[in-house]
């Protein structure tokens, strides 16, 4: 809320320390001890964040949610591995090299996809640049790699992955807590499909930048997908169809195929601008 944004960080830290003291007191009464190494205070805010970087489920966060330290960590891990792989490119075929890249690099690069979307777009492009460098060393363009070897750019894979997560929720196949956190929309615009999720547009009043770089923005994209896509019975078939449609754009040499599914404008261009939805979804 607007009122909570005006509270000074010092006051927040004092309240946190008071809560910590009461928690320790409760622990001593119940003969429970807490690990001091796992206790620290941070204020998470895009402009007034304060505290050291911290890890949550293996992902490194900074208090301003720029996710730059996380990206730096990912790049520092994958660059040496890519260099080592490229030293052997004279031994292996191109398909074998691409297979090794998918096996050894994609897992490291995509583990934190749900969090690194908070990073500025100029920082996320560094992941695409690293993959283009690898492909350049193999004598391939990213378009050729996508069409012939099913090697999509990281930005496109990230979009398809997050939309797949939302489709899993729409199918009711995720944890009940996630179903509760991401409810269906109810009565919305008739142009939305039948499984539209609540768009959380009220969150934009807090921070528009964070909203546009969060899962909430992908909900807006998901809600505008054609009904034929939403009717896919599984996440695998849903993501396969999204990949196939993006590949068709790449084959026809459309300049914006790399940006497929990134925002609502791209969804409009792909499916509604030329009224070709029924044709491309056949």
Residue frames as qw, qx, qy, qz and C-alpha x, y, z in Angstrom:
[[0.000, 0.886, 0.463, 0.000, 0.00, 0.00, 0.00],
 [0.279, 0.774, -0.067, 0.565, 1.01, 3.65, -0.27],
 [0.503, -0.805, 0.171, -0.265, 1.19, 3.96, 3.53],
 [0.913, -0.295, 0.189, 0.209, 3.54, 1.00, 3.93],
 [0.701, 0.480, 0.040, 0.526, 5.90, 2.47, 1.31],
 [0.007, 0.853, -0.141, 0.503, 6.46, 5.50, 3.54],
 [0.795, -0.601, 0.077, 0.016, 7.77, 3.47, 6.51],
 [0.108, 0.815, -0.568, 0.021, 11.50, 3.97, 7.03],
 [0.770, 0.213, -0.600, 0.051, 13.75, 0.93, 6.76],
 [0.106, 0.337, -0.701, 0.619, 15.05, 1.50, 10.31],
 [0.612, -0.137, 0.337, -0.702, 11.55, 1.07, 11.71],
 [0.894, 0.160, -0.294, -0.299, 11.07, -2.13, 9.67],
 [0.561, 0.325, -0.694, 0.313, 14.36, -3.56, 10.96],
 [0.199, -0.293, 0.610, -0.709, 13.41, -2.73, 14.56],
 [0.800, -0.028, 0.129, -0.585, 10.10, -4.56, 14.18],
 [0.837, 0.268, -0.473, -0.068, 11.87, -7.54, 12.63],
 [0.295, 0.353, -0.733, 0.501, 14.34, -7.71, 15.51],
 [0.491, -0.204, 0.455, -0.714, 11.45, -7.60, 17.99],
 [0.905, 0.113, -0.118, -0.391, 9.79, -10.49, 16.17],
 [0.649, 0.370, -0.636, 0.193, 13.10, -12.36, 16.16],
 [0.055, -0.353, 0.685, -0.635, 13.43, -11.87, 19.93],
 [0.717, -0.077, 0.300, -0.625, 9.93, -13.19, 20.58],
 [0.881, 0.261, -0.342, -0.198, 10.59, -16.15, 18.29],
 [0.438, 0.385, -0.720, 0.376, 13.82, -17.03, 20.13],
 [0.344, -0.268, 0.577, -0.690, 12.02, -16.74, 23.45],
 [0.873, 0.062, 0.036, -0.483, 9.35, -19.13, 22.23],
 [0.759, 0.371, -0.534, 0.028, 12.09, -21.47, 21.00],
 [0.126, 0.389, -0.750, 0.519, 13.84, -21.56, 24.36],
 [0.607, -0.134, 0.432, -0.654, 10.55, -22.43, 26.05],
 [0.925, 0.218, 0.027, -0.309, 9.93, -25.26, 23.57],
 [0.651, -0.416, 0.566, 0.289, 13.60, -26.38, 23.56],
 [0.707, 0.596, 0.297, 0.237, 13.98, -25.37, 19.92],
 [0.379, -0.588, 0.234, 0.675, 17.18, -23.72, 18.70],
 [0.572, 0.804, 0.146, -0.069, 17.60, -21.64, 15.55],
 [0.754, 0.064, 0.181, 0.629, 20.67, -21.46, 13.31],
 [0.102, -0.804, -0.048, 0.584, 22.04, -17.87, 13.51],
 [0.270, -0.250, 0.599, 0.711, 23.73, -18.32, 10.13],
 [0.094, 0.412, 0.788, 0.447, 20.30, -18.59, 8.50],
 [0.093, -0.835, -0.488, 0.237, 18.89, -15.45, 10.11],
 [0.296, -0.122, 0.134, 0.938, 19.27, -12.08, 8.44],
 [0.226, 0.736, 0.463, -0.441, 17.06, -9.10, 7.71],
 [0.252, 0.051, 0.486, 0.835, 16.44, -7.50, 4.33],
 [0.366, 0.613, 0.321, -0.622, 14.02, -4.96, 2.93],
 [0.424, 0.198, 0.718, 0.515, 12.97, -5.87, -0.61],
 [0.255, 0.839, 0.286, -0.386, 12.05, -2.85, -2.69],
 [0.710, 0.535, 0.235, 0.393, 13.00, -1.76, -6.24],
 [0.261, 0.781, -0.106, 0.557, 14.35, 1.63, -5.10],
 [0.339, -0.721, 0.368, -0.481, 14.68, 1.40, -1.29],
 [0.954, -0.097, -0.284, 0.024, 15.85, -2.17, -0.86],
 [0.112, -0.771, 0.542, -0.314, 18.41, -2.70, 1.90],
 [0.826, -0.323, 0.448, -0.113, 20.45, -5.72, 2.94],
 [0.178, -0.450, 0.802, 0.350, 22.74, -8.35, 1.51],
 [0.605, 0.194, -0.580, -0.510, 21.94, -10.68, -1.37],
 [0.558, -0.182, 0.715, -0.380, 20.22, -13.88, -0.30],
 [0.220, 0.100, -0.888, -0.391, 19.38, -17.29, -1.74],
 [0.648, 0.092, 0.425, -0.625, 15.89, -18.71, -1.95],
 [0.889, 0.246, 0.368, -0.120, 15.45, -22.23, -3.34],
 [0.752, -0.009, 0.399, 0.525, 18.87, -22.02, -4.95],
 [0.363, 0.727, 0.283, 0.510, 18.28, -18.67, -6.69],
 [0.420, -0.224, -0.222, 0.851, 20.30, -15.60, -5.74],
 [0.016, 0.869, 0.442, 0.223, 18.17, -12.50, -5.10],
 [0.301, 0.106, -0.211, 0.924, 19.24, -8.91, -4.53],
 [0.010, -0.502, -0.625, 0.597, 17.12, -6.58, -2.41],
 [0.245, 0.465, -0.096, -0.845, 16.28, -4.32, -5.36],
 [0.723, 0.337, 0.589, -0.128, 15.11, -7.28, -7.46],
 [0.336, 0.722, -0.402, -0.452, 17.31, -6.41, -10.42],
 [0.966, 0.037, 0.254, -0.017, 18.42, -10.09, -10.51],
 [0.445, 0.797, -0.407, 0.043, 21.76, -8.94, -11.95],
 [0.285, -0.564, 0.761, -0.149, 23.82, -10.89, -9.35],
 [0.800, 0.098, 0.565, -0.177, 21.85, -14.01, -10.30],
 [0.735, 0.677, 0.001, -0.050, 22.51, -13.45, -14.01],
 [0.131, 0.796, -0.585, 0.082, 26.20, -12.83, -13.35],
 [0.549, -0.343, 0.744, -0.165, 26.35, -16.11, -11.44],
 [0.846, 0.355, 0.378, -0.124, 24.68, -18.00, -14.29],
 [0.572, 0.793, -0.207, 0.013, 26.99, -16.51, -16.90],
 [0.116, -0.722, 0.673, -0.115, 30.09, -17.23, -14.81],
 [0.695, -0.133, 0.695, -0.129, 29.07, -20.90, -14.72],
 [0.802, 0.463, 0.375, -0.054, 28.11, -21.45, -18.34],
 [0.358, 0.874, -0.299, -0.134, 30.81, -19.45, -20.17],
 [0.196, -0.576, 0.791, 0.069, 33.73, -21.72, -19.11],
 [0.665, 0.122, 0.731, -0.091, 31.66, -24.80, -19.97],
 [0.649, 0.726, 0.162, -0.159, 30.87, -23.42, -23.43],
 [0.158, 0.822, -0.531, -0.130, 34.54, -22.62, -24.07],
 [0.421, -0.331, 0.844, -0.003, 35.50, -26.15, -23.06],
 [0.713, 0.390, 0.567, -0.133, 32.86, -27.59, -25.38],
 [0.511, 0.836, -0.066, -0.188, 33.98, -25.45, -28.31],
 [0.147, -0.678, 0.698, 0.177, 37.54, -26.71, -28.00],
 [0.445, -0.042, 0.891, 0.073, 36.20, -30.09, -29.12],
 [0.602, 0.561, 0.180, -0.539, 34.04, -28.89, -32.00],
 [0.362, 0.562, -0.650, -0.361, 36.50, -30.41, -34.50],
 [0.085, -0.135, 0.983, -0.095, 35.78, -33.84, -33.03],
 [0.304, 0.408, 0.794, -0.332, 31.98, -33.81, -32.79],
 [0.129, 0.467, 0.630, 0.606, 29.30, -33.12, -35.38],
 [0.163, -0.295, 0.024, -0.941, 27.09, -30.06, -35.14],
 [0.695, -0.423, -0.362, -0.455, 24.06, -32.05, -33.89],
 [0.757, -0.230, -0.501, 0.351, 26.26, -33.67, -31.23],
 [0.279, 0.125, -0.274, 0.912, 27.58, -30.29, -30.10],
 [0.400, -0.370, -0.127, -0.829, 24.06, -28.91, -29.85],
 [0.787, -0.352, -0.486, -0.141, 23.02, -31.97, -27.89],
 [0.604, -0.110, -0.466, 0.637, 25.86, -31.36, -25.42],
 [0.011, -0.257, 0.100, -0.961, 24.84, -27.72, -25.08],
 [0.613, -0.412, -0.297, -0.605, 21.26, -28.69, -24.29],
 [0.810, -0.274, -0.503, 0.126, 22.45, -31.27, -21.77],
 [0.619, -0.170, -0.350, 0.682, 25.08, -29.23, -19.91],
 [0.133, 0.106, -0.035, 0.985, 23.99, -25.60, -20.33],
 [0.360, -0.466, -0.436, -0.680, 20.23, -25.37, -20.48],
 [0.626, -0.525, -0.566, 0.110, 19.72, -26.72, -16.98],
 [0.455, -0.283, -0.258, 0.804, 22.07, -24.16, -15.44],
 [0.044, 0.118, 0.217, 0.968, 20.63, -21.34, -17.51],
 [0.423, -0.374, -0.471, -0.678, 16.95, -22.09, -16.95],
 [0.410, -0.291, -0.784, 0.364, 16.78, -23.19, -13.31],
 [0.114, -0.447, -0.413, 0.786, 15.92, -19.65, -12.18],
 [0.082, 0.330, 0.564, 0.752, 13.74, -18.65, -15.14],
 [0.261, -0.738, -0.607, -0.135, 10.76, -17.84, -12.92],
 [0.418, -0.754, -0.184, 0.472, 12.83, -15.26, -11.03],
 [0.418, -0.229, 0.298, 0.827, 15.20, -13.76, -13.59],
 [0.179, 0.652, 0.571, 0.465, 12.24, -12.37, -15.55],
 [0.263, -0.899, -0.254, 0.242, 12.44, -9.52, -13.02],
 [0.521, -0.337, 0.253, 0.742, 15.77, -8.46, -14.55],
 [0.282, 0.702, -0.100, -0.647, 15.91, -5.56, -17.04],
 [0.860, 0.474, 0.170, -0.079, 15.50, -6.74, -20.67],
 [0.378, 0.813, -0.438, 0.065, 19.00, -5.49, -21.55],
 [0.325, -0.523, 0.765, -0.187, 20.42, -7.88, -18.94],
 [0.813, 0.117, 0.533, -0.205, 18.34, -10.85, -20.08],
 [0.693, 0.692, -0.151, -0.136, 19.62, -10.36, -23.62],
 [0.062, -0.693, 0.718, -0.013, 23.04, -11.43, -22.35],
 [0.657, -0.070, 0.741, -0.120, 21.77, -15.01, -22.11],
 [0.752, 0.607, 0.236, -0.106, 20.63, -14.90, -25.74],
 [0.275, 0.865, -0.413, -0.067, 23.97, -13.40, -26.73],
 [0.390, -0.485, 0.783, -0.014, 25.92, -16.26, -25.13],
 [0.741, 0.226, 0.630, -0.056, 23.88, -18.83, -27.06],
 [0.592, 0.801, 0.014, -0.092, 24.31, -16.91, -30.33],
 [0.031, -0.782, 0.618, 0.071, 28.08, -16.89, -29.70],
 [0.582, -0.179, 0.793, -0.009, 28.06, -20.68, -29.33],
 [0.716, 0.526, 0.453, -0.068, 26.03, -21.08, -32.52],
 [0.337, 0.897, -0.245, -0.150, 28.27, -18.65, -34.41],
 [0.246, -0.596, 0.759, 0.096, 31.28, -20.80, -33.51],
 [0.595, 0.111, 0.796, 0.020, 29.42, -23.75, -35.04],
 [0.051, -0.058, 0.594, 0.801, 28.61, -21.77, -38.19],
 [0.066, -0.559, -0.810, -0.163, 24.88, -21.49, -37.47],
 [0.190, -0.362, 0.015, -0.912, 22.42, -18.64, -37.06],
 [0.291, 0.031, 0.727, -0.621, 19.85, -18.78, -34.29],
 [0.702, 0.282, -0.029, -0.654, 17.13, -19.18, -36.94],
 [0.627, 0.322, -0.689, -0.171, 18.84, -22.21, -38.45],
 [0.098, 0.170, -0.883, 0.427, 19.41, -23.71, -35.01],
 [0.486, 0.117, 0.478, -0.723, 15.74, -23.28, -34.13],
 [0.749, 0.334, -0.174, -0.545, 14.33, -24.65, -37.38],
 [0.696, 0.362, -0.614, -0.078, 16.76, -27.53, -37.93],
 [0.444, 0.135, -0.783, 0.415, 17.81, -28.46, -34.39],
 [0.512, -0.683, -0.479, -0.204, 14.88, -27.28, -32.23],
 [0.540, -0.229, -0.331, 0.740, 17.22, -24.96, -30.32],
 [0.032, -0.886, -0.357, -0.293, 15.13, -21.93, -29.44],
 [0.205, 0.546, -0.314, 0.749, 16.66, -18.72, -28.03],
 [0.254, -0.167, -0.753, 0.584, 16.61, -18.49, -24.20],
 [0.257, 0.097, 0.180, -0.944, 14.08, -15.64, -24.30],
 [0.631, -0.001, -0.454, -0.629, 11.62, -17.71, -26.34],
 [0.556, -0.093, -0.817, 0.120, 12.12, -20.83, -24.21],
 [0.069, -0.088, -0.591, 0.799, 11.53, -18.72, -21.10],
 [0.466, 0.047, -0.037, -0.883, 8.21, -17.43, -22.43],
 [0.696, -0.020, -0.609, -0.380, 7.02, -20.88, -23.47],
 [0.424, -0.035, -0.811, 0.402, 8.10, -22.32, -20.12],
 [0.107, 0.095, 0.476, -0.868, 6.20, -19.73, -18.09],
 [0.603, 0.057, -0.212, -0.767, 3.09, -20.04, -20.24],
 [0.623, -0.004, -0.777, -0.096, 3.35, -23.80, -19.76],
 [0.171, -0.067, -0.738, 0.649, 3.40, -23.27, -16.01],
 [0.381, 0.119, 0.200, -0.895, 0.23, -21.18, -16.24],
 [0.667, 0.062, -0.524, -0.526, -1.40, -23.83, -18.42],
 [0.434, -0.023, -0.865, 0.252, -0.56, -26.43, -15.80],
 [0.109, 0.137, 0.560, -0.810, -2.36, -24.28, -13.25],
 [0.536, 0.137, -0.149, -0.820, -5.34, -23.85, -15.60],
 [0.656, 0.038, -0.710, -0.254, -5.53, -27.63, -15.95],
 [0.710, -0.568, 0.133, -0.394, -5.51, -27.94, -12.15],
 [0.928, 0.103, -0.306, 0.188, -2.36, -30.07, -12.13],
 [0.311, 0.504, -0.464, 0.659, -0.23, -27.94, -9.79],
 [0.269, -0.150, -0.745, 0.592, -0.11, -27.66, -5.99],
 [0.152, -0.758, -0.631, -0.066, -3.40, -26.55, -4.34],
 [0.313, -0.678, -0.147, 0.649, -1.59, -23.54, -2.84],
 [0.178, -0.156, 0.453, 0.860, -0.71, -22.33, -6.35],
 [0.044, -0.512, -0.749, -0.418, -4.29, -22.86, -7.50],
 [0.258, -0.802, -0.472, 0.261, -5.40, -20.64, -4.63],
 [0.316, -0.552, 0.102, 0.765, -2.75, -18.01, -5.35],
 [0.057, 0.188, -0.540, -0.818, -3.65, -17.91, -9.06],
 [0.451, 0.393, 0.702, -0.386, -7.47, -18.11, -9.20],
 [0.316, 0.445, 0.669, 0.505, -9.56, -18.12, -12.33],
 [0.063, 0.101, 0.067, 0.991, -10.76, -14.75, -13.56],
 [0.230, 0.519, 0.669, -0.479, -14.50, -15.28, -13.39],
 [0.422, 0.802, 0.422, 0.011, -16.49, -12.85, -15.52],
 [0.325, -0.476, 0.299, 0.760, -14.12, -11.08, -17.90],
 [0.349, 0.523, -0.325, -0.706, -14.12, -9.71, -21.41],
 [0.891, 0.257, 0.279, -0.250, -15.83, -12.09, -23.82],
 [0.580, 0.699, -0.417, -0.038, -12.68, -12.06, -25.96],
 [0.210, -0.533, 0.794, -0.203, -10.85, -14.06, -23.28],
 [0.530, 0.048, -0.821, -0.208, -10.89, -17.84, -23.38],
 [0.728, -0.482, -0.327, -0.363, -12.79, -20.05, -20.93],
 [0.825, -0.330, -0.297, 0.349, -9.84, -20.72, -18.61],
 [0.224, 0.733, -0.155, 0.624, -8.65, -17.15, -18.12],
 [0.590, -0.301, -0.516, 0.542, -6.78, -16.50, -14.88],
 [0.199, -0.924, -0.256, 0.202, -7.26, -13.50, -12.63],
 [0.585, 0.651, -0.019, 0.483, -5.14, -10.72, -14.24],
 [0.602, -0.519, -0.232, 0.561, -4.06, -8.97, -10.98],
 [0.338, 0.654, 0.172, 0.655, -4.17, -5.60, -12.74],
 [0.401, -0.900, -0.097, -0.143, -4.54, -3.93, -9.33],
 [0.789, -0.377, 0.079, 0.479, -0.90, -4.83, -8.65],
 [0.515, 0.501, 0.176, 0.673, 0.15, -2.32, -11.30],
 [0.208, -0.922, -0.108, -0.308, -0.79, 0.47, -8.91],
 [0.716, -0.641, 0.129, 0.247, 2.14, -0.55, -6.70],
 [0.260, -0.606, 0.539, 0.523, 4.94, -0.82, -9.26],
 [0.749, 0.570, 0.005, -0.338, 4.29, -0.95, -12.97],
 [0.300, 0.659, -0.684, -0.089, 7.88, -1.96, -13.78],
 [0.262, -0.244, 0.909, -0.214, 7.83, -5.00, -11.54],
 [0.710, 0.324, 0.452, -0.433, 4.39, -5.98, -12.82],
 [0.665, 0.655, -0.216, -0.286, 5.56, -5.95, -16.46],
 [0.345, 0.538, -0.766, 0.072, 8.56, -8.15, -15.55],
 [0.395, -0.207, 0.777, -0.445, 6.68, -10.65, -13.42],
 [0.131, 0.191, 0.966, 0.118, 4.47, -13.70, -13.80],
 [0.284, 0.617, 0.493, -0.544, 1.46, -11.36, -13.69],
 [0.274, 0.591, -0.343, -0.677, 2.41, -9.97, -17.11],
 [0.095, 0.145, -0.928, -0.329, 2.51, -13.51, -18.51],
 [0.249, 0.415, 0.809, -0.332, -1.01, -14.07, -17.16],
 [0.367, 0.657, 0.059, -0.656, -2.17, -11.24, -19.43],
 [0.237, 0.430, -0.725, -0.483, -0.47, -12.99, -22.34],
 [0.073, 0.065, 0.995, -0.030, -1.95, -16.37, -21.40],
 [0.333, 0.502, 0.593, -0.534, -5.45, -14.92, -21.14],
 [0.420, 0.660, -0.132, -0.609, -5.25, -13.67, -24.72],
 [0.115, -0.236, 0.901, 0.345, -4.19, -16.95, -26.32],
 [0.572, 0.012, -0.463, -0.677, -6.74, -18.54, -28.69],
 [0.795, -0.221, 0.312, -0.470, -9.19, -21.04, -27.23],
 [0.918, 0.284, -0.272, -0.059, -7.77, -23.80, -29.45],
 [0.399, 0.484, -0.634, 0.453, -4.44, -23.54, -27.63],
 [0.378, -0.380, 0.528, -0.659, -6.04, -23.46, -24.19],
 [0.906, -0.019, 0.046, -0.420, -7.95, -26.65, -25.02],
 [0.540, 0.433, -0.714, 0.102, -4.69, -28.59, -25.31],
 [0.836, -0.429, -0.276, -0.201, -5.06, -31.50, -22.85],
 [0.829, -0.359, -0.100, 0.417, -1.53, -31.43, -21.43],
 [0.201, -0.878, 0.200, 0.386, 1.32, -29.05, -20.77],
 [0.515, -0.226, 0.648, 0.513, 3.54, -30.99, -23.17],
 [0.398, 0.537, 0.646, 0.369, 1.12, -30.67, -26.09],
 [0.004, -0.966, -0.224, 0.130, 0.51, -27.00, -25.23],
 [0.308, -0.759, 0.360, 0.446, 4.21, -26.12, -25.22],
 [0.527, 0.026, 0.700, 0.482, 4.86, -28.21, -28.32],
 [0.326, 0.756, 0.527, 0.211, 2.19, -26.26, -30.18],
 [0.109, -0.962, 0.021, 0.249, 3.63, -22.93, -29.03],
 [0.450, -0.481, 0.561, 0.502, 7.06, -24.03, -30.23],
 [0.495, 0.333, 0.704, 0.385, 5.64, -25.20, -33.56],
 [0.205, 0.908, 0.363, 0.038, 3.86, -21.88, -34.16],
 [0.224, -0.873, 0.252, 0.353, 7.00, -19.89, -33.35],
 [0.522, -0.210, 0.672, 0.482, 8.98, -22.12, -35.68],
 [0.446, 0.630, 0.587, 0.247, 6.49, -21.44, -38.46],
 [0.034, 0.987, 0.046, -0.151, 7.12, -17.72, -37.99],
 [0.399, -0.637, 0.512, 0.415, 10.87, -18.35, -38.22],
 [0.577, 0.169, 0.703, 0.379, 10.45, -20.41, -41.41],
 [0.330, 0.810, 0.436, 0.212, 8.52, -17.61, -43.09],
 [0.504, 0.186, -0.059, 0.842, 11.35, -15.23, -42.14],
 [0.245, -0.877, -0.276, -0.308, 9.24, -12.98, -39.94],
 [0.286, 0.585, -0.419, 0.633, 11.53, -10.60, -38.10],
 [0.397, -0.509, 0.375, -0.665, 9.77, -10.83, -34.74],
 [0.840, -0.117, -0.508, -0.150, 9.67, -14.61, -34.31],
 [0.469, 0.134, -0.641, 0.593, 12.18, -14.32, -31.45],
 [0.175, -0.145, 0.370, -0.901, 9.70, -12.12, -29.54],
 [0.552, -0.279, -0.640, -0.455, 6.80, -14.57, -29.84],
 [0.634, -0.533, -0.560, -0.003, 4.64, -14.66, -26.68],
 [0.414, 0.031, -0.384, 0.825, 6.59, -11.88, -24.91],
 [0.139, 0.240, 0.343, -0.897, 3.64, -9.50, -24.63],
 [0.475, 0.529, 0.613, -0.344, 0.03, -8.99, -25.64],
 [0.356, 0.719, -0.234, -0.549, 1.01, -7.08, -28.78],
 [0.056, 0.369, -0.879, -0.296, 2.85, -10.12, -30.10],
 [0.329, 0.253, 0.891, -0.185, -0.16, -12.32, -29.35],
 [0.455, 0.690, 0.250, -0.505, -2.33, -9.95, -31.35],
 [0.256, 0.647, -0.546, -0.466, 0.14, -10.00, -34.26],
 [0.089, -0.211, 0.966, 0.123, 0.41, -13.79, -34.25],
 [0.144, 0.286, 0.943, -0.094, -3.22, -14.78, -33.90],
 [0.187, 0.703, 0.593, -0.346, -5.67, -11.95, -34.48],
 [0.011, 0.592, -0.172, -0.788, -4.31, -9.19, -36.73],
 [0.249, 0.273, -0.658, -0.656, -4.84, -11.14, -39.97],
 [0.788, 0.024, 0.234, -0.569, -7.65, -13.38, -38.75],
 [0.629, 0.374, -0.665, -0.148, -5.62, -16.51, -39.47],
 [0.428, -0.421, 0.677, -0.425, -6.04, -18.20, -36.11],
 [0.895, 0.084, 0.305, -0.315, -8.10, -21.10, -37.37],
 [0.770, 0.566, -0.294, 0.005, -5.58, -21.83, -40.12],
 [0.267, 0.616, -0.662, 0.332, -2.39, -21.87, -38.07],
 [0.469, -0.340, 0.659, -0.480, -3.92, -23.89, -35.23],
 [0.905, 0.165, -0.147, -0.364, -5.08, -26.73, -37.46]]
